[in-house]
Amino acid sequence: MALAPSRVVALSRAVAELEGPEAALDAVYDLGLDTYHLFHAVRADLLRRVGRTAEAEAAYAAAIERTANEAERACLERSGRGLR
């Protein structure tokens, strides 16, 4: 963040989970990256890890909806199916 502050860098920092998944969730919610599919993918994974399955499913769906990359879409679909 000191070298290149941006919302995407903040998202990457949250992925590192320096303070655990709950703190990472708190950090990502206010980033304003709703159109960025990886924002939703990160949220989905963090939500899954804290047991908030329904919210994780919705976040995976949002990530899938926002990506044009078929390989990423397939990976996200597999991850989302693993919740059921």
Biopython code that builds the backbone (N, CA, C, O; Angstrom):
import numpy as np
from Bio.PDB.StructureBuilder import StructureBuilder

atoms = [
    (1, "MET", "N", (0.827, -1.191, 0.000)),
    (1, "MET", "CA", (0.000, 0.000, 0.000)),
    (1, "MET", "C", (0.872, 1.256, 0.000)),
    (1, "MET", "O", (0.481, 2.278, -0.563)),
    (2, "ALA", "N", (2.046, 1.190, 0.623)),
    (2, "ALA", "CA", (2.899, 2.371, 0.684)),
    (2, "ALA", "C", (3.448, 2.742, -0.695)),
    (2, "ALA", "O", (3.630, 3.920, -1.001)),
    (3, "LEU", "N", (3.710, 1.732, -1.521)),
    (3, "LEU", "CA", (4.298, 1.996, -2.831)),
    (3, "LEU", "C", (3.273, 2.324, -3.904)),
    (3, "LEU", "O", (3.501, 3.202, -4.736)),
    (4, "ALA", "N", (2.152, 1.627, -3.889)),
    (4, "ALA", "CA", (1.147, 1.811, -4.934)),
    (4, "ALA", "C", (-0.252, 1.660, -4.345)),
    (4, "ALA", "O", (-0.918, 0.653, -4.588)),
    (5, "PRO", "N", (-0.703, 2.640, -3.577)),
    (5, "PRO", "CA", (-2.016, 2.516, -2.953)),
    (5, "PRO", "C", (-3.147, 2.506, -3.980)),
    (5, "PRO", "O", (-3.245, 3.390, -4.832)),
    (6, "SER", "N", (-3.986, 1.499, -3.878)),
    (6, "SER", "CA", (-5.173, 1.416, -4.729)),
    (6, "SER", "C", (-6.137, 0.441, -4.084)),
    (6, "SER", "O", (-5.782, -0.285, -3.155)),
    (7, "ARG", "N", (-7.345, 0.434, -4.582)),
    (7, "ARG", "CA", (-8.339, -0.491, -4.040)),
    (7, "ARG", "C", (-7.979, -1.932, -4.357)),
    (7, "ARG", "O", (-8.234, -2.820, -3.543)),
    (8, "VAL", "N", (-7.392, -2.187, -5.522)),
    (8, "VAL", "CA", (-7.003, -3.547, -5.893)),
    (8, "VAL", "C", (-5.848, -4.016, -5.009)),
    (8, "VAL", "O", (-5.808, -5.180, -4.610)),
    (9, "VAL", "N", (-4.921, -3.132, -4.705)),
    (9, "VAL", "CA", (-3.832, -3.489, -3.792)),
    (9, "VAL", "C", (-4.400, -3.771, -2.400)),
    (9, "VAL", "O", (-3.949, -4.700, -1.730)),
    (10, "ALA", "N", (-5.366, -2.996, -1.964)),
    (10, "ALA", "CA", (-6.011, -3.240, -0.674)),
    (10, "ALA", "C", (-6.699, -4.602, -0.666)),
    (10, "ALA", "O", (-6.677, -5.304, 0.345)),
    (11, "LEU", "N", (-7.303, -4.973, -1.778)),
    (11, "LEU", "CA", (-7.927, -6.287, -1.895)),
    (11, "LEU", "C", (-6.872, -7.383, -1.774)),
    (11, "LEU", "O", (-7.073, -8.372, -1.070)),
    (12, "SER", "N", (-5.757, -7.203, -2.459)),
    (12, "SER", "CA", (-4.667, -8.183, -2.379)),
    (12, "SER", "C", (-4.138, -8.301, -0.961)),
    (12, "SER", "O", (-3.816, -9.396, -0.500)),
    (13, "ARG", "N", (-4.050, -7.200, -0.289)),
    (13, "ARG", "CA", (-3.593, -7.227, 1.105)),
    (13, "ARG", "C", (-4.572, -8.002, 1.979)),
    (13, "ARG", "O", (-4.154, -8.747, 2.866)),
    (14, "ALA", "N", (-5.855, -7.836, 1.741)),
    (14, "ALA", "CA", (-6.858, -8.572, 2.511)),
    (14, "ALA", "C", (-6.742, -10.069, 2.260)),
    (14, "ALA", "O", (-6.962, -10.872, 3.167)),
    (15, "VAL", "N", (-6.394, -10.450, 1.021)),
    (15, "VAL", "CA", (-6.225, -11.865, 0.692)),
    (15, "VAL", "C", (-5.142, -12.473, 1.564)),
    (15, "VAL", "O", (-5.226, -13.645, 1.930)),
    (16, "ALA", "N", (-4.134, -11.697, 1.899)),
    (16, "ALA", "CA", (-3.050, -12.196, 2.748)),
    (16, "ALA", "C", (-3.545, -12.496, 4.158)),
    (16, "ALA", "O", (-2.875, -13.200, 4.914)),
    (17, "GLU", "N", (-4.698, -11.976, 4.512)),
    (17, "GLU", "CA", (-5.341, -12.234, 5.796)),
    (17, "GLU", "C", (-4.411, -12.034, 6.981)),
    (17, "GLU", "O", (-4.279, -12.906, 7.839)),
    (18, "LEU", "N", (-3.789, -10.909, 7.014)),
    (18, "LEU", "CA", (-2.865, -10.640, 8.108)),
    (18, "LEU", "C", (-3.536, -10.731, 9.475)),
    (18, "LEU", "O", (-2.868, -10.993, 10.475)),
    (19, "GLU", "N", (-4.844, -10.520, 9.527)),
    (19, "GLU", "CA", (-5.573, -10.531, 10.787)),
    (19, "GLU", "C", (-6.702, -11.551, 10.802)),
    (19, "GLU", "O", (-7.572, -11.476, 11.669)),
    (20, "GLY", "N", (-6.719, -12.501, 9.876)),
    (20, "GLY", "CA", (-7.749, -13.531, 9.830)),
    (20, "GLY", "C", (-8.868, -13.194, 8.871)),
    (20, "GLY", "O", (-8.988, -12.053, 8.425)),
    (21, "PRO", "N", (-9.706, -14.199, 8.545)),
    (21, "PRO", "CA", (-10.746, -13.992, 7.532)),
    (21, "PRO", "C", (-11.821, -12.982, 7.919)),
    (21, "PRO", "O", (-12.322, -12.273, 7.045)),
    (22, "GLU", "N", (-12.189, -12.889, 9.181)),
    (22, "GLU", "CA", (-13.205, -11.898, 9.583)),
    (22, "GLU", "C", (-12.685, -10.484, 9.359)),
    (22, "GLU", "O", (-13.404, -9.634, 8.833)),
    (23, "ALA", "N", (-11.449, -10.230, 9.751)),
    (23, "ALA", "CA", (-10.863, -8.907, 9.551)),
    (23, "ALA", "C", (-10.703, -8.609, 8.064)),
    (23, "ALA", "O", (-10.895, -7.476, 7.623)),
    (24, "ALA", "N", (-10.349, -9.638, 7.297)),
    (24, "ALA", "CA", (-10.216, -9.457, 5.847)),
    (24, "ALA", "C", (-11.565, -9.099, 5.231)),
    (24, "ALA", "O", (-11.641, -8.240, 4.351)),
    (25, "LEU", "N", (-12.626, -9.754, 5.689)),
    (25, "LEU", "CA", (-13.966, -9.417, 5.196)),
    (25, "LEU", "C", (-14.299, -7.961, 5.485)),
    (25, "LEU", "O", (-14.802, -7.244, 4.620)),
    (26, "ASP", "N", (-14.015, -7.535, 6.698)),
    (26, "ASP", "CA", (-14.276, -6.135, 7.048)),
    (26, "ASP", "C", (-13.504, -5.192, 6.130)),
    (26, "ASP", "O", (-14.013, -4.146, 5.729)),
    (27, "ALA", "N", (-12.273, -5.575, 5.804)),
    (27, "ALA", "CA", (-11.422, -4.720, 4.971)),
    (27, "ALA", "C", (-11.916, -4.633, 3.534)),
    (27, "ALA", "O", (-11.777, -3.583, 2.907)),
    (28, "VAL", "N", (-12.489, -5.705, 2.994)),
    (28, "VAL", "CA", (-12.871, -5.686, 1.581)),
    (28, "VAL", "C", (-14.232, -5.058, 1.315)),
    (28, "VAL", "O", (-14.479, -4.591, 0.203)),
    (29, "TYR", "N", (-15.116, -5.032, 2.299)),
    (29, "TYR", "CA", (-16.472, -4.548, 2.047)),
    (29, "TYR", "C", (-16.530, -3.095, 1.584)),
    (29, "TYR", "O", (-17.432, -2.735, 0.827)),
    (30, "ASP", "N", (-15.631, -2.285, 2.000)),
    (30, "ASP", "CA", (-15.695, -0.860, 1.668)),
    (30, "ASP", "C", (-14.786, -0.457, 0.512)),
    (30, "ASP", "O", (-14.507, 0.729, 0.341)),
    (31, "LEU", "N", (-14.322, -1.411, -0.279)),
    (31, "LEU", "CA", (-13.374, -1.090, -1.346)),
    (31, "LEU", "C", (-14.019, -0.530, -2.610)),
    (31, "LEU", "O", (-13.328, 0.078, -3.428)),
    (32, "GLY", "N", (-15.314, -0.718, -2.787)),
    (32, "GLY", "CA", (-15.983, -0.170, -3.965)),
    (32, "GLY", "C", (-15.554, -0.835, -5.265)),
    (32, "GLY", "O", (-15.409, -0.166, -6.288)),
    (33, "LEU", "N", (-15.353, -2.141, -5.229)),
    (33, "LEU", "CA", (-14.907, -2.879, -6.417)),
    (33, "LEU", "C", (-15.999, -3.817, -6.941)),
    (33, "LEU", "O", (-15.706, -4.925, -7.390)),
    (34, "ASP", "N", (-17.231, -3.380, -6.885)),
    (34, "ASP", "CA", (-18.352, -4.255, -7.239)),
    (34, "ASP", "C", (-18.286, -4.809, -8.651)),
    (34, "ASP", "O", (-18.798, -5.902, -8.894)),
    (35, "THR", "N", (-17.683, -4.109, -9.578)),
    (35, "THR", "CA", (-17.627, -4.600, -10.958)),
    (35, "THR", "C", (-16.442, -5.534, -11.207)),
    (35, "THR", "O", (-16.345, -6.124, -12.284)),
    (36, "TYR", "N", (-15.548, -5.678, -10.241)),
    (36, "TYR", "CA", (-14.328, -6.479, -10.377)),
    (36, "TYR", "C", (-14.602, -7.905, -9.894)),
    (36, "TYR", "O", (-14.874, -8.118, -8.713)),
    (37, "HIS", "N", (-14.532, -8.872, -10.795)),
    (37, "HIS", "CA", (-14.911, -10.241, -10.443)),
    (37, "HIS", "C", (-14.049, -10.828, -9.325)),
    (37, "HIS", "O", (-14.547, -11.609, -8.515)),
    (38, "LEU", "N", (-12.774, -10.468, -9.268)),
    (38, "LEU", "CA", (-11.918, -11.023, -8.218)),
    (38, "LEU", "C", (-12.285, -10.499, -6.832)),
    (38, "LEU", "O", (-12.026, -11.167, -5.831)),
    (39, "PHE", "N", (-12.878, -9.323, -6.767)),
    (39, "PHE", "CA", (-13.397, -8.824, -5.493)),
    (39, "PHE", "C", (-14.436, -9.798, -4.952)),
    (39, "PHE", "O", (-14.401, -10.162, -3.776)),
    (40, "HIS", "N", (-15.350, -10.214, -5.801)),
    (40, "HIS", "CA", (-16.403, -11.137, -5.375)),
    (40, "HIS", "C", (-15.844, -12.530, -5.098)),
    (40, "HIS", "O", (-16.326, -13.225, -4.204)),
    (41, "ALA", "N", (-14.836, -12.937, -5.855)),
    (41, "ALA", "CA", (-14.209, -14.239, -5.611)),
    (41, "ALA", "C", (-13.511, -14.258, -4.249)),
    (41, "ALA", "O", (-13.605, -15.240, -3.512)),
    (42, "VAL", "N", (-12.821, -13.184, -3.922)),
    (42, "VAL", "CA", (-12.168, -13.090, -2.613)),
    (42, "VAL", "C", (-13.211, -13.118, -1.505)),
    (42, "VAL", "O", (-13.069, -13.852, -0.527)),
    (43, "ARG", "N", (-14.250, -12.322, -1.660)),
    (43, "ARG", "CA", (-15.327, -12.316, -0.655)),
    (43, "ARG", "C", (-15.927, -13.696, -0.493)),
    (43, "ARG", "O", (-16.172, -14.141, 0.628)),
    (44, "ALA", "N", (-16.167, -14.385, -1.610)),
    (44, "ALA", "CA", (-16.757, -15.720, -1.561)),
    (44, "ALA", "C", (-15.888, -16.668, -0.746)),
    (44, "ALA", "O", (-16.386, -17.396, 0.114)),
    (45, "ASP", "N", (-14.600, -16.655, -1.020)),
    (45, "ASP", "CA", (-13.700, -17.550, -0.290)),
    (45, "ASP", "C", (-13.654, -17.207, 1.194)),
    (45, "ASP", "O", (-13.693, -18.103, 2.037)),
    (46, "LEU", "N", (-13.574, -15.942, 1.518)),
    (46, "LEU", "CA", (-13.541, -15.544, 2.927)),
    (46, "LEU", "C", (-14.845, -15.912, 3.632)),
    (46, "LEU", "O", (-14.826, -16.413, 4.756)),
    (47, "LEU", "N", (-15.966, -15.664, 2.975)),
    (47, "LEU", "CA", (-17.266, -16.021, 3.555)),
    (47, "LEU", "C", (-17.378, -17.524, 3.773)),
    (47, "LEU", "O", (-17.900, -17.967, 4.796)),
    (48, "ARG", "N", (-16.889, -18.309, 2.816)),
    (48, "ARG", "CA", (-16.892, -19.769, 2.958)),
    (48, "ARG", "C", (-16.069, -20.188, 4.170)),
    (48, "ARG", "O", (-16.467, -21.072, 4.928)),
    (49, "ARG", "N", (-14.931, -19.550, 4.340)),
    (49, "ARG", "CA", (-14.022, -19.925, 5.422)),
    (49, "ARG", "C", (-14.572, -19.601, 6.800)),
    (49, "ARG", "O", (-14.177, -20.228, 7.784)),
    (50, "VAL", "N", (-15.468, -18.644, 6.888)),
    (50, "VAL", "CA", (-16.071, -18.326, 8.188)),
    (50, "VAL", "C", (-17.451, -18.953, 8.348)),
    (50, "VAL", "O", (-18.158, -18.670, 9.316)),
    (51, "GLY", "N", (-17.835, -19.806, 7.398)),
    (51, "GLY", "CA", (-19.081, -20.553, 7.523)),
    (51, "GLY", "C", (-20.333, -19.828, 7.093)),
    (51, "GLY", "O", (-21.434, -20.264, 7.431)),
    (52, "ARG", "N", (-20.207, -18.741, 6.364)),
    (52, "ARG", "CA", (-21.376, -17.989, 5.890)),
    (52, "ARG", "C", (-21.697, -18.436, 4.465)),
    (52, "ARG", "O", (-21.512, -17.696, 3.499)),
    (53, "THR", "N", (-22.188, -19.679, 4.371)),
    (53, "THR", "CA", (-22.349, -20.389, 3.105)),
    (53, "THR", "C", (-23.284, -19.685, 2.122)),
    (53, "THR", "O", (-22.939, -19.542, 0.949)),
    (54, "ALA", "N", (-24.437, -19.251, 2.565)),
    (54, "ALA", "CA", (-25.392, -18.612, 1.652)),
    (54, "ALA", "C", (-24.795, -17.343, 1.047)),
    (54, "ALA", "O", (-24.961, -17.086, -0.145)),
    (55, "GLU", "N", (-24.108, -16.560, 1.856)),
    (55, "GLU", "CA", (-23.470, -15.349, 1.352)),
    (55, "GLU", "C", (-22.326, -15.694, 0.398)),
    (55, "GLU", "O", (-22.106, -15.003, -0.597)),
    (56, "ALA", "N", (-21.604, -16.766, 0.711)),
    (56, "ALA", "CA", (-20.508, -17.214, -0.161)),
    (56, "ALA", "C", (-21.051, -17.618, -1.525)),
    (56, "ALA", "O", (-20.473, -17.268, -2.554)),
    (57, "GLU", "N", (-22.166, -18.359, -1.537)),
    (57, "GLU", "CA", (-22.774, -18.762, -2.810)),
    (57, "GLU", "C", (-23.145, -17.540, -3.647)),
    (57, "GLU", "O", (-22.912, -17.515, -4.856)),
    (58, "ALA", "N", (-23.718, -16.535, -3.004)),
    (58, "ALA", "CA", (-24.102, -15.315, -3.723)),
    (58, "ALA", "C", (-22.864, -14.589, -4.259)),
    (58, "ALA", "O", (-22.892, -14.051, -5.366)),
    (59, "ALA", "N", (-21.793, -14.572, -3.486)),
    (59, "ALA", "CA", (-20.564, -13.911, -3.927)),
    (59, "ALA", "C", (-19.928, -14.666, -5.092)),
    (59, "ALA", "O", (-19.428, -14.046, -6.030)),
    (60, "TYR", "N", (-19.943, -16.014, -5.039)),
    (60, "TYR", "CA", (-19.439, -16.785, -6.179)),
    (60, "TYR", "C", (-20.265, -16.479, -7.426)),
    (60, "TYR", "O", (-19.708, -16.307, -8.510)),
    (61, "ALA", "N", (-21.584, -16.411, -7.282)),
    (61, "ALA", "CA", (-22.450, -16.101, -8.420)),
    (61, "ALA", "C", (-22.119, -14.719, -8.987)),
    (61, "ALA", "O", (-22.094, -14.537, -10.204)),
    (62, "ALA", "N", (-21.868, -13.756, -8.117)),
    (62, "ALA", "CA", (-21.509, -12.412, -8.569)),
    (62, "ALA", "C", (-20.178, -12.432, -9.318)),
    (62, "ALA", "O", (-20.028, -11.750, -10.332)),
    (63, "ALA", "N", (-19.225, -13.198, -8.835)),
    (63, "ALA", "CA", (-17.920, -13.296, -9.506)),
    (63, "ALA", "C", (-18.071, -13.938, -10.875)),
    (63, "ALA", "O", (-17.486, -13.478, -11.855)),
    (64, "ILE", "N", (-18.859, -15.002, -10.936)),
    (64, "ILE", "CA", (-19.083, -15.711, -12.206)),
    (64, "ILE", "C", (-19.738, -14.774, -13.222)),
    (64, "ILE", "O", (-19.357, -14.742, -14.392)),
    (65, "GLU", "N", (-20.711, -14.028, -12.763)),
    (65, "GLU", "CA", (-21.440, -13.104, -13.639)),
    (65, "GLU", "C", (-20.525, -12.018, -14.227)),
    (65, "GLU", "O", (-20.774, -11.522, -15.326)),
    (66, "ARG", "N", (-19.479, -11.659, -13.499)),
    (66, "ARG", "CA", (-18.642, -10.540, -13.895)),
    (66, "ARG", "C", (-17.366, -10.920, -14.650)),
    (66, "ARG", "O", (-16.605, -10.036, -15.044)),
    (67, "THR", "N", (-17.117, -12.208, -14.858)),
    (67, "THR", "CA", (-15.900, -12.575, -15.576)),
    (67, "THR", "C", (-16.227, -13.046, -16.991)),
    (67, "THR", "O", (-17.217, -13.740, -17.219)),
    (68, "ALA", "N", (-15.379, -12.656, -17.927)),
    (68, "ALA", "CA", (-15.522, -13.097, -19.312)),
    (68, "ALA", "C", (-14.572, -14.246, -19.618)),
    (68, "ALA", "O", (-14.656, -14.860, -20.681)),
    (69, "ASN", "N", (-13.669, -14.537, -18.689)),
    (69, "ASN", "CA", (-12.665, -15.570, -18.893)),
    (69, "ASN", "C", (-13.271, -16.940, -18.574)),
    (69, "ASN", "O", (-13.680, -17.193, -17.441)),
    (70, "GLU", "N", (-13.326, -17.814, -19.570)),
    (70, "GLU", "CA", (-13.968, -19.120, -19.397)),
    (70, "GLU", "C", (-13.268, -19.987, -18.349)),
    (70, "GLU", "O", (-13.934, -20.686, -17.585)),
    (71, "ALA", "N", (-11.943, -19.948, -18.304)),
    (71, "ALA", "CA", (-11.203, -20.753, -17.323)),
    (71, "ALA", "C", (-11.497, -20.269, -15.903)),
    (71, "ALA", "O", (-11.697, -21.079, -14.998)),
    (72, "GLU", "N", (-11.524, -18.956, -15.709)),
    (72, "GLU", "CA", (-11.860, -18.413, -14.390)),
    (72, "GLU", "C", (-13.292, -18.760, -14.017)),
    (72, "GLU", "O", (-13.578, -19.119, -12.875)),
    (73, "ARG", "N", (-14.191, -18.648, -14.995)),
    (73, "ARG", "CA", (-15.595, -18.970, -14.740)),
    (73, "ARG", "C", (-15.735, -20.432, -14.295)),
    (73, "ARG", "O", (-16.451, -20.717, -13.335)),
    (74, "ALA", "N", (-15.064, -21.349, -14.980)),
    (74, "ALA", "CA", (-15.138, -22.769, -14.628)),
    (74, "ALA", "C", (-14.601, -23.015, -13.219)),
    (74, "ALA", "O", (-15.182, -23.789, -12.458)),
    (75, "CYS", "N", (-13.504, -22.365, -12.876)),
    (75, "CYS", "CA", (-12.925, -22.503, -11.539)),
    (75, "CYS", "C", (-13.885, -21.982, -10.470)),
    (75, "CYS", "O", (-14.081, -22.625, -9.439)),
    (76, "LEU", "N", (-14.475, -20.828, -10.719)),
    (76, "LEU", "CA", (-15.430, -20.253, -9.774)),
    (76, "LEU", "C", (-16.675, -21.127, -9.635)),
    (76, "LEU", "O", (-17.207, -21.286, -8.536)),
    (77, "GLU", "N", (-17.133, -21.687, -10.740)),
    (77, "GLU", "CA", (-18.307, -22.572, -10.683)),
    (77, "GLU", "C", (-18.004, -23.811, -9.848)),
    (77, "GLU", "O", (-18.837, -24.241, -9.050)),
    (78, "ARG", "N", (-16.811, -24.390, -10.030)),
    (78, "ARG", "CA", (-16.430, -25.558, -9.213)),
    (78, "ARG", "C", (-16.362, -25.191, -7.730)),
    (78, "ARG", "O", (-16.824, -25.948, -6.876)),
    (79, "SER", "N", (-15.798, -24.056, -7.438)),
    (79, "SER", "CA", (-15.687, -23.615, -6.038)),
    (79, "SER", "C", (-17.062, -23.396, -5.428)),
    (79, "SER", "O", (-17.315, -23.799, -4.293)),
    (80, "GLY", "N", (-17.945, -22.760, -6.179)),
    (80, "GLY", "CA", (-19.292, -22.499, -5.680)),
    (80, "GLY", "C", (-20.092, -23.779, -5.482)),
    (80, "GLY", "O", (-20.878, -23.884, -4.541)),
    (81, "ARG", "N", (-19.895, -24.743, -6.359)),
    (81, "ARG", "CA", (-20.593, -26.022, -6.203)),
    (81, "ARG", "C", (-20.130, -26.766, -4.965)),
    (81, "ARG", "O", (-20.898, -27.525, -4.374)),
    (82, "GLY", "N", (-18.890, -26.559, -4.567)),
    (82, "GLY", "CA", (-18.352, -27.235, -3.394)),
    (82, "GLY", "C", (-19.017, -26.834, -2.093)),
    (82, "GLY", "O", (-18.797, -27.470, -1.063)),
    (83, "LEU", "N", (-19.830, -25.786, -2.127)),
    (83, "LEU", "CA", (-20.518, -25.328, -0.915)),
    (83, "LEU", "C", (-21.777, -26.135, -0.614)),
    (83, "LEU", "O", (-22.243, -26.166, 0.525)),
    (84, "ARG", "N", (-22.315, -26.775, -1.616)),
    (84, "ARG", "CA", (-23.599, -27.474, -1.442)),
    (84, "ARG", "C", (-23.414, -28.857, -0.921)),
    (84, "ARG", "O", (-24.392, -29.577, -0.719)),
]
sb = StructureBuilder()
sb.init_structure("model")
sb.init_model(0)
sb.init_chain("A")
sb.init_seg("    ")
for serial, (resi, resn, name, xyz) in enumerate(atoms, 1):
    if name == "N":
        sb.init_residue(resn, " ", resi, " ")
    sb.init_atom(name, np.array(xyz, "f"), 0.0, 1.0, " ", f" {name:<3s}", serial, name[0])
structure = sb.get_structure()
